[in-house]
Amino acid sequence: MDAKVTLSFNEAVINKAKKYAEQNNISLSRLIEFLLQKITSSGYQSLEDFPIAEWVSQVSEGEAEYQTKKKSRKTIKATYYSSKK
């Protein structure tokens, strides 16, 4: 059964991902689901250990930025609202 989730991404990354998904005849939702399945079904302990395939690198732009440190709710809220300006 499918469940809905709301995610926020950089607009440029989303546009590239949509184009990639369309070229490969897959929905963006299924593309993200596939990537999450790969990450969660492996034995990797952190994002830094996970090897990113070349095709994923083609979708993204520049170096990957992992934000693995815990942030306070106040900081997350401030970041969210500042990105909406």
N, C-alpha and C positions, 0 to 999 in steps of 0.2 A: 504494500500500500504506500502510495506517495504521501509525503508530508510537505507542507510549504514552509519556507524559511526566507527571511529577508536579510540580504547581505549588502554591504557597501564596498565598492571598488573604485579605483581611479577610472574616470570616464574613458581615457585613452586606452586603458587595458581592456575595458569592457568592449569598446568598439572593435579592437583587434580580435578579441576572443569571439565575438559574434561573427565576424568575417571568417575566421578560421573554422568555426562550427558550421557555418553555411557551406563553405567550400568542401567540407567533409561530410555533408549531409547528416548532421547531427544537431540536436537542439543544444542551446547553451546550458540548459538545465542538465541534460544527460552528460555533457562534457564535464561539467563541474562534479556531477555525481561519480563519473568514472575516475576523476582525479582523486576525489575524497576516498573512494573505495580502495584505490591503489595505496594511498598513504596509510589508511587505517588497517589494512589487511597485512601489512608488512611488519617486520620485527624491529623497525627503526625506533629509537628512543627519543629522537628530537628531529626537528626540521633540518638542522644542519647535517644530519646523517643521511637524509633522503636524497638519492641521486635524481636530479631533475633531467628528464629526457630532453633531447634536442627539440622535439616538436613543442614541448611546453615552453622552452626558451624562446621559440619563434613567436609565440603568442605574447609574451611579456616584452618589456623594453628595459634595457639596462640591468644593473645588478639587482638581485633579489634583496629585499629588506625584510628581515624577520624581526618581528616585535614579540619577543618571548618573555620579556620582563613584565611582571604584574604591575598594572597601573591602578591608581585609585579611581573610584567611581567619579569623583569630582574632575579628575584629569581627563578621563574618557569623555565625560559630558562636555567639557570645555573644547576638546579636540573636535568632537562631533559638531557642535554649534559653530565653531570657527570655520569648519569646512563648508558650511552651508551659506556663508557670506559671499 
